[in-house]
Each structure stands twice: as C-alpha cells, then as structure tokens.
Amino acid sequence: MKENAKGKSELDPTLTEFDIRPAQENQLPEISVIITAATQADNVAFIVRRLSQKQPGPSMEILLVDESDDGAGHAVLSLDGRSRVPVRLFHRAPGERHGGLGGAVLACLTQARGAWAVLMDGDRRYPPALAPWLTEIGRARDMDVVIASRFAGQDGVSRHWASLLSTTAAKAFFPHLLGRPSDPLSGFFAVRRAALNLDRLRLDGFKPLLEILVRHPGLRVAEVPLRTQPRSAGRRQVSPRAGVTLVRQLVRLRTAPPGRHALSPNNRLMRAGAFGLVGLSGLVVNTAVLWLLHGHLLGLHYLLAAILATEASTTWLFVLTEMLVYRGAKSSSTVSRAVRFFLLNHALLVLRLPMLALLVDAIGLGVLSANAFTLGLLFLVRFGVTDMAIYGRGEPSATTPTRDPIRLIVDATPTRSPAGGAPNRSPGLARYLPYRYCIPNVATIGSQVRLAELDYFRAQWLGQDTEIQIRVGPVGSRRPLPRAVVTQFAWPPAIEYSEHLGRFGANFRVSLGSPIEVIVSPGLGRSPHVVYTNILEALLRFVAVSRGVMLLHSACVELDGFGVLISARTDTGKTGTVLRLVRERGAKFLSDDMIVLCGDGRVGCFPKPLTISHHTLRAARSEELSRREWRRLWLQSLLHSRQGRQLGLSLSHLNVPIMATNALTQRIVPPPKYAVDRLLPCEIAAEARVTELFVIERGPYAVADMRPEDTASTLLANTEDAYQFPPFSHFTPSIVIGEDDHRALREKERDILSAAVRGMRARSLAVPDFSWADEIPKLLITGTTGERPAPRRSA
C-alpha cells in the first residue's frame, strides 16, 4: 500500500501524520475513532479490521495514536487494500512526546474531521462494533458524551479492585462534577466535538475522559453498560506509576487556576456563613415567639405555637436574607421569591412537626430545646434550596452550566421483566383492571388506579385487553441509589425510572410492547395525579402521533359557530379565559388544557378537570364552591401556582428524589381540580373544526397575524412548556412506538401540526389585564388586527 507522509501536524510540529486511505474529497466522516495504540501490533490490526468491515451506519475515519516503539501503529500499513475506512496514523519520536499520551489525543481531537469522536484503548478489551452505536445514542438523545461504563447497569461491577479504587478517588476529588457518571475514568467513550472547548483542555494525563468532564461541567452524559474482556496482550496499565500519574492529574485539575477551569470561583461558603448568621437571628425570633405563645403568654399547645412561630421567623428571615445575604441583582420578582421562600419553610415545617412531637412526647426533651434542634437539623437543606432554587445561584450560566442529577443508562442486553416474564405480560401482578378509559383516536387504557383526569372517557364496557395497561407492583432497584437513574432497555424495548429510595421510591417501568404496560411502584400508585401527569400523559402524546393525531396543549371552545383554539405558556390565563367565554358568551367547552388535533383542523374534546390556580381564582365565583372548598383553596392554589411550580422545577436540578417529593406533596395538598360542569353549567362539544387560533400573552395591548410556520413553532414551544417536570426529558427520548423512535415521532408530530394550522387564521393577542375573554369575541366579529378597537369595560 502506498504511504503518504503528510509531514508535521499543525498543532504539534513533532507529530508525524500518515494517511493510509484518504477520505473522498468533499465528504467528511460522521465519526472519528481515535485509538490509543500503546500495545502490540496484532491488537491494532484486529481493531482496524473490525472497524473497516462493511456495515450500514454512519461514515467514519480511524485516527491511530501510536506512542510506542514496537511498531504497533505502523503495522496498519501492512493491511491489504480492502479497508473501506480511511486511517490516519499519528506517531511521535521518543524524545518528542511531551504531554504523554494525552497530548497526542488532544492533537487528534483537534484534527479529527467527524462531528463525533470516539476514544478507545487499543488493547482489544472493548468491542469495536460498539463505537458507532455510542454516537448513535448521543445523536438520538441529544447527548454530548456517551460513556461505555464498567459500573453501569444492574450487573455493572469492575473485576479489578484498582479500577474501583481509582474511580472512588476521582469522585472524592470532584464529588459534584463526577457524581453522576459511574465510570469517569473509562477508556471507551464518544464525545460530540462541538461541545468541547479544546483550548480549555490540557490532556497531559492518561485519562482523557476525566479531563473532559471536569473542564466541561455542563456536558449531557449518557452511559452504556460494558463488560470488558481480559487484555489479550501488552502490559497491564495498573501499576504504582499509573496510580501516581492519576493522583497528579487529579491534584492538577483540583488546583487549576480559575481562568483555565470551567468553574468560576464563587463565594458560596461566604453566603452559607451569612445565611447561618441570619438563621441564628431567626432561631432567636422563633424561640422567643414560641416561648411567648406556649409557656408565658397564651399557653397554646406547643405544635400550634411552633406553627405560629414559624410564620414570624420566616418573615424575619426573608427580610434579612433579601437585605443582607443576597444584596445584588436577583433573578425574579420579590413576590415570586417570597412565595417560594414561604413554601420552602412551610414544607420543612411539615417535616419538623413530627420530629418535634417525637422529641417532646416520646423522649421528653424540652419544647424550646427540641424546637432549636429541629431547626438546626434542617439548616443545610434550607440553605441549599434557598441558594439554588429561590435566588438562582445554581441556575445555569455561561460559566456554571447546570449538571443534570439524573443518571441515564442505555442497555442493549436482552432483558426480562422484574418478575421474570415477558416485559408486557408480567406475572405476579393483578390482571384485573377496574378502571377503563377510551380516548377516541388515541388509545384505550386499563388501570388499577383511578385516573381522575380521564373520568370523561370512562368506558367500563371495554374488556381487559386495552392498548395501555397500568398496574401497581414492585419496580426499581432493590437497594438505595445515590441518584435517580433512567434505564433504556433496547430489547425488548422498555424504560425504567428508579429513585434514591429503592423499591420504596416513586419508580416506574414502561414496556413498549403490545399492549404497552406501565408498572408503578406502590408509593407512586398512591398519587394517581402524578401517575397521569408525569408518566401517562407523556406516553399518550407519542401514542397519539402514531395514530395520526396530536395531543396539543391548548384550550378550545366553540363560540358563535367558530372553532377557537387558545394557546399560551403555562399559567398565563387559558383556564380563566375559557371559564369566562363559557359563562358570559355561551361558548361550548372542549378543553382548557389539551386537545386532540387532526391534520385537517378537526379537534376532539379532552375535558380534563380544571386546575384553579392562584390567578384563576378571579374567574371562579364564590357560589360555585362550598365554604370548605374555598377555605382550602387558598393553600392549594398557592402551592400549585407559578411560583410553586418554579420551586419544584428548581428542586429537580438538585440530587433529590423529585418524583417521590412530588407524589408526597400531591397526597398532602391535592391540586385544586374541578370538572368544568362542577363549576358552571355548560355544554361539552365532542368535536369541532378550528378556524381561529389565538396565542395569548400578557403585555401592552397588541394584535398581530402570525405566519403558519411561526404558528406551528409557537404551539410546539407552548406544548413543550407544559412538559417541563422530570423525568419527561429523560423518559420520552427512549419511547419507541412500532417502527418509529422518538426522533421520527417528533417529526410526525410537527407534520400534523403544520398541516392543521394551514387552515386556521392565527393571531397573537396581548393584553395587560387578563381580559382576553372580552377581546376574542370582538376579533371574531370584526376580524381586525392592530390598534385597540375601542374603549371597553375593565375585566
């Protein structure tokens, strides 16, 4: 074979590059496979031959890094001309290998032509066929790094103590940055090159993945379980010298100057100290109020006195926290921060009261001492949530990107259900499904738990062989987990979500067979609202697409013969607008939140119970609810307001069992949901043809026509806004319906929506005072846009 010596590399003048089979002109490969070949020649030849085998998939090139003197890299030159993959050899002379193996790898990353780079050791421990699959997982799930991990999966354990010890040491040095990946020292991984800042890297160690993860803390990471093979030849890398090199690399990364590190310096310890001092003053206020109300002034029961003392100290703490701890620019309004601050302290009060009762009644501790102890016990929780979720110091930015707390694993090993049978027919679970529903054009559903959101679609005439089946049973890891894990099983297709508490957590498993089977843990099954909102509705969205329709998050009414679709971001005011249109204008109700949309513009009703959030109270009349309902509605609407949702979303970025927290919250304070005919007399239309579409928002009065392509993008964005809560972003990319994966289903969804909006007149409508219900009927009659038509009465 002809050898083309291209001379010196632009990055490293001592790096000689040989091109064995150049790629075709104007055709860049999709994958650059970088092989670190510090072993014998037959290993290198074996890997290159396996990668060069003709197989469908993305195009690739092979970059061989040879830092040895035994000719391992040059052995590739002896391969025959049957190689279909271009191979480039990078070799440095013994005296010119500064930076070690990492320096040569960095040079290859710079000169690689593929959008993705796959790094693998050249010792035949790793299956070469896995290289393109790692990149496919990254592309399909929009990941930045996909790691072939020795520790991922149910059976993922290392067979050598040194690997476990090294990984433990790395995580100890960087508990936050390396907390999520199970194998940050893996020698086999794929990385999206556009996600890397190569100027930030200094690969002078022998663990490139470690350097990449530490220098780029915002990378989205997935893992694939890997069972490595014994080294077939070559020296073992585990040695005292290798251990010393790893420690030096860890120390260098830990002590790197801020300008060369992805993390900017912060004063979190100073904030924690200031927060602690303010907290001590709050403890004094809380104790003083408790002493006055319980023992000195009124003689109230200590639990009631503790509640009132919390109200006083929370107000005190919020004022001082605003003035002293977080004095600079803040990420939200004062009202929003105050609501979330009070919600946090009252949520912690729910945890404190049982502890307080235990210490006082069971142990005999004094009331004041027990109160101080419980307040101190929850200090770190209160500071962490306040710092991250209320004042936004943990929000992503250019210098401190967010780190997703959920671990993602994609497992191609053939699996069985937890009970040992086929995943869509799990024995040991109850077969009888007492609650059955039929959503026209979407799916039939059988469930062991009542789904109040689907009461309108109750269909007890259905048999047990429904298309989606929801059962309660054991699911998830048997042991506690350090963080939540989403596992995608490639065959048979299934998805499992497990949280920190093991089998006691809010876990679920979805087997994507026929029928689709959803198994929820007992703890999650006791919160049917969470089962529907966080699991079933996300699943129904893509099942609907496979049937040629779309579940669109929009309100819909039939008004004066017009089918009117109303879209908005979450908590804008769709529900209040619909209530007023039905009550004051006699509109027929189809939905306030979600609709079944066909490509020809027809819609089917989806009358879920209405959520009476805090701002929707203005549209609900007092005579429509009992006095008891009105008394508890204040707390319910506050918790399920925009601020409450923002607090929940902020907590989801922390390493907490967010699904279990959500399920427990929904059980303690159920969402204020009412069927529309419970609130006011109305007619529910089964279907309509939409000709008018309004995208409503708050702001100075403005009306403008929208182009079809802008309309489709806006409606999709508003629909995505309703699916923010985890684990939607991790769960749905694993959904496969028939032959369509998540990417294909999303494309079909957009096609359905684009076809539907072409037959609608779409307008954006902004008002400053929740008066959309006054403006929409006028616009339907006049059809005008632009300036405000005429003075009108206030809402």
N, C-alpha and C positions, 0 to 999 in steps of 0.2 A: 504494500500500500504506500502511496506517495505521502511523504511527510512534508508539511508546510510549516516551517518555523516562522512565526509571526514576530519574533523579536521580543522586546521588553514590554511589559504591561505599563499602561499609563499611570496606574495607581502605584505600582511598586516596580522601579526600574530593574530590580533583581529577579523579577518573576517572569520566567520564560513560558510562552504560551504556544502550544502545538495544536493545530486544528486537523483532526483526523478525517472527519467528513463534514465539511461546512454545510450549514443550513441553506436552503434555497433562498435566493435573493428575494427581498421584499416579503418574506414570510417569517415572522417572529414566532418562536415557540411559545406555547402557553405555560410550560413548566420548565424550570431549570433545576435538574437534580445534581446537587453538589455532593460528591463522595469523598470523604476524607480517607485516603488510602495510605495508611501507615503500616500495612501488613503485607502478606505475601502476594505474589503476582497472580496466582490462581484464584484467589478470592476476588480480586479486582476484575479479572476476566469473566468470572461467573456472574457477578452482579451486572456488568455491562451487557453481557449476552442476554440476561433475563429482561433487562430494561429495553433491549433492542428488539425483542420479539414483536412481531406484528400483532397488534391487538387494537380494537376500537377504543377510542378515548382521546384525550387532549394530546396535542403535539408536544414534544419535549426535546430538550438537549441535555447532554451529560457533561458536567464540569468535574474533572478529576483532580483533586488536590493531592499531590504527592510530596510529602516531606520526608520520605525515606531514602535510603541509599541502596536498596536491594533491587531497584528496577521494577518495582510493583506497578508504577504508573506507566512506564514505557512498555510494559507487557501488552497494553491495549493496542500498541502499534502493530502487534503481530496478529491481531484479529483479522479474519478474512473480510472481504468486501460486502458481506451480506448484512452489515449493520444498517438499519433504517433510521437510526437516531444519530444526529451529529454529536461528536465527542470532542471536547477540548481538554487538554492536559496543562495544568499549571504546576511547574516544578521550580524549586529554588535550590541553589547550591548550598552545601553545608554551612558555609560561613555567612550566608546572606538571609538567614531565616529569622529575622527579628520579628517579635510578636508571636513566635511559635506558630502552632497550627491555626490558632485563631486569626492571626494576621493574614494568612493565606485564604482562610474562609471569607474574611471581610473583603479581600480583593475579588474573590469570585462573586460575592453578593453584589458588588459594585458593577461588575462587567456582565452579570447574568442578563439574558435577554427576555426571559419569561416573566409574566406577571406574578407568578408564584415561584418560590424557591423551596426545594425540599432538601434538607440536610440529613445525611445518613452516614454512619460509620461504615467503613469498607471491610468489615470482618465477618460478613455473612451471618450475623446474628439476626438481622432484620430482613423480612420478606420484601424483595424489590417490587413485587406486584402491588404492595400497599401504597407506594409513593403517589401514583395518580389518584388513588382513592382518597388520600388525605386532602389533596387540593380540591377534589370534587365536594367533599364535606364542607370545606371552607367556603367555596363559592355558593353552594346551596343554602347554607345557613348564615351567610354574610359574616363570617368569622375572619379574624386576622391571623391567628395561629392555630394550627391543629397538631396536637402532640400525640405521638404513639407512646402511650404510658404503660409502664410496668406495674403500676399500682391501681389503675382504674378498673372499674367493673367489680362484680361480686367476688370473683376469684383472683383479683389482681394483687398478687404478692410477689415480692422480689425473692429470688432464690439465693441471693448472696447478701450477707449481713452488711458488707461495705456499702452497697447501694442504698440500703435503708438508712444507714448511719449518715452518709453524705447528704441525702435528701433532708433528713431531720435537721442537720446542721444548717443547710441553706435556708430552710423555713424559719429556724431560730434567728438567723441574721435578719431576715426580711419577713416577719410574720404577716404583714398586711399585703405586701406586693406578691408574695409567693404562697399566700394562704389558700388560694383557690385551685391552681393546678396541682395534681397529685404527684407529678414527676417533673419538676422544673429542671432536672439535670439530664433529661432524656437526650440520647444521641440521634434520634429519628423524629423529625417534625417538619411541617410545612408552614411557611410564613408568606403572607402577602407583601411583596416588596414595597408597594406604595405606602404601606402602613409604617415603614421603618424610616427613621432619620439616621442615615448611615454616618453622618458627621458626628452623631452622638455616641456611636459605638466605639469601643476600644477592645477588640477581641484579641487580647493577649493571653488568654487562658485556654483551657481545653474544653470548656462548657459554653458553647455559643448561646444556647437557649437561655441559660441563666442570665447572661449579659443582656440579651434582648428583652426579657421580661422585666428586669429591674430598670433598664433605661427607658422602657415604654410602658408605664403602668396602666395605660388606658386600653391596651390591646384586648380584643374579644377573643377568648380562648375556648376551644373545644378539645376533647380528649377521645382517643380510640384505645380500647384495651389491647395490649400487646403481650404476647408470650414469646420472649426471646429464646433463640437457640444457643446452645453452647458454642463458644468460639472454636471454629474449626482449625485455626492455625494462628500463629503470631503470639506475641507476648500478651499477658493479661495487663490491662491498664491499671488495675487496683494495686497500688504499691505505696509505701511511705512517701515516696517522692510525689506521686499523684495527689496524695492527701495534702501535702504541704502546698502544692500548687493551687488546689481548690481553696484552701484556707486563705492564701494570699489573695486570690481573686475575690473572695467574699469580703475580706477586710478592705481591699481597694475600692470595691463598689460601695461599701458602707461608709467609707470616709471620703468619697469623691466630693470635690467642690460642687456647690450648688449649680454653678453655671454649666457643668458637664453632666449633671444628673437631671433626670426627667422631673424630679420633685423639687419644687421651690421651697426654701426654708419657711417655716410657719411658726407662729407663736402660740401653738395650741396649749403647751404647758402653762404659758402665762395666762391664757384665757381660763384654763382649768383652775389655776390658783385664784384668779379674780372671782371666778364663779363660786369657788369654795368659800371665799370670804363673804361674798354676798349671801351664800347659802347659810353660813353661820348666823348672820343677822336675821335671816328668815327663820332659822331654828329658834332664835330668841323670841321673835314675834309669835311664832306658832305655839311655843311653850307658854308664853305669857297669856295668850288668849285662852289656851286650854286650861290653864290654872284658874283664870277668872271665871270661865263658864262652868267648869266641872267642880272645882273644890272650894272656891271662895265666894263667888257672886251669885250664881243661879243654881248651882248644884245639878246641872244637866248630866245625863248619862254620858260616860266617857267617850263612847263611839260617836254620839251626836255632837258632843263638844269637839271631838277631833275633826269632824267634817267641817264645822263652822270655823275652826282654827285654820284648816287648810285653805278656806276661802280667803281669810285675811292674809295669811302668809303668802299665798300665790299672788295676790295683788301687789303686796310689798315687793316680792321677788321680781315680778315682771317690770315694775317701775325701775328698780335698781339695775336689773340686767340690761334694760334699754339704755339707761343713762351712763353706766359705768363699765360694763363688760363689753358691749357691742356698740361703740360710740360712732363708728363710721357709717358709710353708706350701707344700706340694707337691701335685701333682695325682694322684699314685698312690703305691703302696707302695714301700718301699725295695727289696724284692726285684725288683719289676717294673722299677724304674729301673735297677737293677744289671744285670739280664738284657739290657735294651735297650742300656745303655752298653757292655757287653762285646760284644754282637752288632755294634754300630757299629764298634768298634775292630778287631774281627776281620775285618769286611768291608773296612775300609780296609787292613788288613794284606794281604789278598788282592791289592789294588791296589799296595801298596808293594813287595811281594817282587819282582815282575818289574822294577819301576823300580830297585830296589836291585841286582839282578843285572846290569842293563844298565849302571849307573854303575860297578860294581866290575869286572866281567869285560870289558865292551866299551870303556869309557872309561878305566879304570884308576884311578878315584878311590879313596881310602882308605875302608875299611869304615865307620869312625866318621863321617867327613865325609859319605859317601853316606847313611848312616842318618839323620843330622841333617837333611840336605837334604830327604829324602822326608817326614820328619815335619813339617817346616815347610811343605812344599808343600801338605799336606792340612789345615793348621790351620783355614782358613776353612770348609772342608767340615765338619770335626769340630765346630766351634763352632755353625755354622748348624743342623746336625741335632740337636745336643745341646740347643740353646736352644728349637728349635721342636718337635722330635719326642719328646724324652725328658722335659724339665722343663716342657713345655706352655706356654712363654711365647708361642708362636704360636697357641695354641688360641683359638677364637672366644669372645668375651665381649660384654657389652653395649656396651663402649667400643671394642673392637678386633675387629670381626667378621672371620671368615675370608674370604680372597679366593681364589676358585677359580682355579687356574692354567691350566685348560684353556679354550681359546677355542672358542665354539660359533657355527657359521655355518649358516643355513638358506637354501639356494639353490633358487629356483624355476625357474632356467633349465634347459630341456631338456638332458640330459647324455647322454654316451656313456661306455662303459666305458674304462678306461685303455688297453686295446689297440685301441679304436676300434670295437668291435662293440656289439651289444645287451648291456646290463649282465648279463643272466642267461645269455649264451652267449658268453663272451669267447674270441675266437680267440687262438691262440698259447699257450694253456695246455693241459696234459695232459688228455686226455679220460678216460683210463682211471683208475678209482678202485679201488685194490686192496683197500681196507678198507670193508666194507659192514655196516651195522647196521640192525636193525628193532626199534624200541621200540613194543610194542603200544599201540594207541590214541593214539599221539603222532606219530611220524614215521619214515620211512626215511631213512637217512643214508649217503652215499658220501663217502669221504675219501682224500686222498693220504697223510695222516699217520695213524699208528695212534693210536687214542684208547683208552688202557688203561681208562679209566673205563667204557667201553661194551663191554668184552670179553664180558660175559654175553650181550649182544644181537647178537653176531656172526651175520651172515646172508649168507654168501657165495653163497647161491642167488639173491640179488637181482640184477637186471640193473643196468645203469649209470644208468638213468633214475630215480634216487632223488629224494625230495622236498627234501632238503637236500644240497648238494654243497660239499665243502671242497677247495680247491685251493691250491697254493703258486705265487706269481707276483709280479711287480713291482706294488707298490701304494704310494700315498702321494706326497708332494711329491718332485720331483727335487732340490730344494735343501734345505739345513738350515733349520729353523724356529726362531724364538725361543721357541716354546712349543708344546705339543701342541694339535691342532685336531681337533674333531669337526665334520664337514660333513654336513648332511642335504640330500639332493637330492630335491626334491618330485616330479619326474617325469623318467624313470621312478623310482619310489621306491628309494632307496639310501642307505646310510650309510657314511661313510669316516672312519677314525681315523688320523691321522698324527702322529708324534712328532718330536722335535728333530733326529734324525739323518738325516732324509730317507728315501731308499729303503733305507738300512741300518738303519732303526729297526724297532721292533715295531709294524708298521702292519697294518691290515686294512680290507677293504671288504665290505659285505653288500648284495647286490642283492636286493630283496624282490619278485622276480617268481615265476614258476613254471617251473622249480624255484627255490628260494632258493639263491643262490650266495654262498659265503663265500670270499674270496681273502685269504690271509695272506701277509705278506712272508716271504722265506726265513729271516730271523733269528727270526721268531716261529714259523715252521713247525718249527724245531728244538727247540721246547719244547711238545710236544703237550699237556702238562698245562695250560699257560696257555691254549692254544687252546680246550680244552674248558671249563675253569672260567670264564674271563673273557669268552668270546665265545659258544660253542655252548650252554652251559647256560642263559645268559640268553636266548638266542634260542628254545631249546626251551620255556622257560617260557611264552612267549606263543603259540607254535605250538600247544602243548597246549591252551591256553584256547580257541583257535579250533576245536579238535576236541571241545570239551565236557568236558575233564578238566583237572585242576590238578596241576602239579608242586609238591608241598608238601614243604618241608624239615622232615622229621620221621623218626624211626626207627619201625619197625613189626615186630612179631613176632606169631606165633600161639601163645598159651600156654593150655594146658588147654581148648582149644576156643574161647577168646576171641581176637578180633582186637584187639590192643592197639597204640595209637598213642602214641608218646612224643615230646613236643616240648620244646624248650629253646632258650635262647640259645646262640650258638656257643661251643664249648669249655666247656660246662657238665659234660658227662659222659654223653651219649647212647651213644657207642660202647662205653665200658666197661660201661654198664648192659646193653646188648644182648649183649655177649660173655658176661657172667655169666648172663643169663637163658637163653642158648642152651646154655652148658656145664653149668650147675648145675640148670636146671629143664627141660631138654629142649625149649625153645621152638623153633618153626620160624622161620627167618630170612626176612624180606622186604627189610629195608633198615636201615641205621644212620644214614642222612643224608637221603634223599629218596625220595618215594613218589609213585606215580601215583594220584590220588584222583578218584573219580567222585562225582557229586552224590547218589547213593543210598547212599553209605557204603562202597562196594566200593573196594578198593585193589589195584593191581598192583605187583609187586615191582620194585625198582630197586637191585639189589645191586652198587653201586659198590665198588671196593676201599676198605677201612677205613683211615683215617689214624690211625696210632699216635702221637698227640701225647704231650706230656710227662706229663700227668696220666692218660693212658690206659695207661701202662706198667704200672700196678698190676693191670690186668685181663688182661695178656698174660703167659703163663707162659714160663719160660726154655726149656723143651724145645720150644716151638713155633717158635723161631728159632735159626738157626745162630749159632756164636760170632762169625763175621764180621759177621753182621747185628746182633747185639747190640752189637758194638764201635762201629759207625757209627750205631746208633740213637740214642745219646745226643746227638750233634751234630744229627742230623736232627730229633729231637723237640724240641730246644731252639730251633732255628731256626723250626720250624713250630708253635711254642707260641702261647699267647695273647699273650705279650709280643712275640714275633717278628711276629705279625700286627699288633699295635698300632704297632710301629715302622714297618711297611710302610704302614699307613694314615696315620700321621703324615707320612711322606715324600710321600704322594700329595698333600698340601696344599702342597708346595713345587713350584717350577717345575723339575722333573727328569723325565727320560724314565722314568716309573714302570713302564710295561709292559715296556720293554727291561730295566730293572733286575730286575723280577720274573722275566722269562724267563731272564736270565743266572743269577740265583740258583737257579732250579729246575734248571738244567742242571748247575751246580756241586754243589749239595746237593739231590738229588731228594727229594721228600716221602716219608716212610716209609709207603707204601701197600701193603696186603696184602689179597688176596681172602679172604673170610671162611672158605672151606674150606681155605685155606692155613694158617690159624691154629688151627682146631679142626674136628673132624668135625661136620657139621650137615646139616640138610635145608632146602633153599630152597623155600619155597612160592611158587607162581606168582601167587596172588591170595588175598585173604581179605576178609571183611566185618568192618569195625571197629565194635565196640560199646563199647569202653572207651578213654578218652583220658586221659593223664596229662601235665600240664605240670610238669616237674621243675625245681627250683631249689635252690640252696644256702642254708642258714639254719637257724634253730631248727626243730625238728620241727613240722610243721603240715600238715593235710589239709583241703581245703575244696572243696565243689562249685562249679562255675562255670556261669554262665548262658550260653545259646547265643551271644548277641551278644558277650559278653565273650570267649568261647572263640574265635570267629572273628577278632576283633581281635587277640588274643594270638598265634594261629597265623600270621596275616599279618605281625605285627611280628617274630616269630621267623624267618619266611621272609625278610623284608627284611634281617634282621641277617646272613644268610648271603651277601648280595649287596652288601657294603659297598665292595669293592675297585673302583677305577676300571678302565675307564670306564663301569661299569654305569649310573650316574645320568645320564650324558650320552648313552649309546648307546641305551638302551631307550625313552626318550620319542619317538624317531624311528621306532620299529617300527610298521609298518602291515601287517596280515595280512588280505588280502581287502578288505572294506569297513570294517574296524574299525581305528581308530587306537589309540594307547597308552591313552588315557582309557577308551575303550569296552572294551578288553581287560581293564583293571584292574577295571572294574565287573563284567564277566562272571566274572572270577576270584573276586571276593568272593561273587557269587551261588552259584557252585559250592560254595565252602567253607561258606557259610551253610546251604545245603541239606544238606550232608553231616553237619555237626555236630549237626543237629537229631535225628539218630538215634543219637547217642552219649551215654554218660554221661561228662562231663568233670569232672576233679578236678585241683586243683593239689596238688603234693606237694613239700614242702621237707624236706630232711634236712641235718645238719651234716657228714656223713662219707661221702659217695659211696655210701650204702647203699640206693639206690633199688631195686636188684635184690632186696633182701630184703623191702622193704615192698610192692612192687607185687603179688606173688603173694598176700600176706595180704589186701590190699584187694580183690582179685578174688574171694576166697572169702567174706570177711565182708561186703564192701560198706559198711563203716563209715567214717565220717569223724570228724574232731575230735581227741580226745586220742590219745596214743600207746597202741596196744592192749595191749602187754605188753613186758616186758624182752626183749631179743634179743641175740644174739651180735654182736660188732663185725664190721665188714666186713674 
